[in-house]
């Protein structure tokens, strides 16, 4: 598949568990993240997407569109986020 968004992410995202959750600042100095594929910005701001899929350590984020486009290729599983029900954020 030739897609500009594919830049070697399989090295760290192939087969990982993801949680669907609302973005919250991870640390005081870390106010936003980006989708690992299309670089969409996640933040707590209303202007930015704030629900997406994250690795269980919340280090890597994936927007809804990229999740749908690559879920089969990357063989992701979606698990409950600690303290949240899936999709409730």
C-alpha positions as CSV (number, residue, x, y, z in Angstrom):
1,X,0.0,0.0,0.0
2,X,1.3,3.4,-0.9
3,X,0.1,6.0,1.5
4,X,1.9,9.1,2.5
5,X,1.0,8.4,6.1
6,X,2.9,5.2,6.3
7,X,6.4,6.1,7.5
8,X,7.7,3.0,9.3
9,X,5.1,3.0,12.2
10,X,4.9,-0.8,12.0
11,X,8.2,-0.9,14.0
12,X,6.4,0.4,17.1
13,X,2.7,0.0,16.4
14,X,2.2,-3.4,14.8
15,X,0.0,-5.6,16.9
16,X,-0.2,-3.3,19.9
17,X,-3.2,-2.8,22.2
18,X,-4.9,0.5,22.0
19,X,-7.5,2.3,24.2
20,X,-10.1,4.7,22.8
21,X,-10.1,7.7,25.1
22,X,-10.3,11.4,25.6
23,X,-7.0,13.3,25.4
24,X,-5.8,14.7,28.6
25,X,-2.5,16.4,29.3
26,X,0.0,13.7,30.2
27,X,2.3,16.1,32.1
28,X,2.2,19.8,32.8
29,X,4.8,20.5,30.1
30,X,3.1,18.2,27.5
31,X,0.0,19.9,26.3
32,X,-0.7,18.1,23.1
33,X,0.1,15.0,20.9
34,X,-0.2,14.2,17.3
35,X,-1.6,11.3,15.3
36,X,1.2,9.0,14.5
37,X,0.0,8.8,10.9
38,X,-1.5,12.1,9.7
39,X,-0.1,14.4,12.4
40,X,-3.6,15.6,13.5
41,X,-3.2,17.5,16.8
42,X,-4.8,16.1,19.9
43,X,-5.3,18.5,22.8
44,X,-7.8,19.5,25.4
45,X,-8.8,22.5,23.3
46,X,-12.2,22.5,21.6
47,X,-10.6,23.4,18.3
48,X,-8.6,20.2,18.2
49,X,-9.6,16.5,18.1
50,X,-9.7,15.2,21.6
51,X,-10.9,11.6,21.3
52,X,-8.7,9.0,19.7
53,X,-6.9,5.8,20.1
54,X,-3.8,5.7,22.3
55,X,-1.3,3.0,23.3
56,X,-1.8,1.9,26.8
57,X,1.1,4.1,28.0
58,X,-0.6,7.1,26.2
59,X,2.6,7.8,24.3
60,X,1.3,7.1,20.8
61,X,-2.0,8.6,19.5
62,X,-4.0,7.7,16.4
63,X,-7.0,9.6,15.1
64,X,-10.3,8.0,14.2
65,X,-9.7,8.2,10.5
66,X,-6.2,6.7,10.6
67,X,-7.4,4.0,13.0
68,X,-10.1,3.0,10.5
69,X,-7.7,3.0,7.6
70,X,-5.0,1.0,9.2
71,X,-6.6,-1.2,11.9
72,X,-6.5,-4.4,9.8
73,X,-3.0,-3.8,8.5
74,X,-1.6,-3.1,11.9
75,X,-3.7,-5.8,13.7
76,X,-4.6,-3.6,16.7
77,X,-6.8,-4.7,19.6
78,X,-8.8,-2.2,21.5
79,X,-8.9,-2.7,25.3
80,X,-10.5,-0.7,28.1
81,X,-8.6,2.3,29.3
82,X,-8.1,2.3,33.1
83,X,-11.1,4.0,34.7
84,X,-13.0,4.5,31.5
85,X,-15.5,2.5,29.4
86,X,-14.6,2.2,25.7
87,X,-15.6,5.2,23.7
88,X,-16.7,7.3,26.6
89,X,-13.6,9.3,27.2
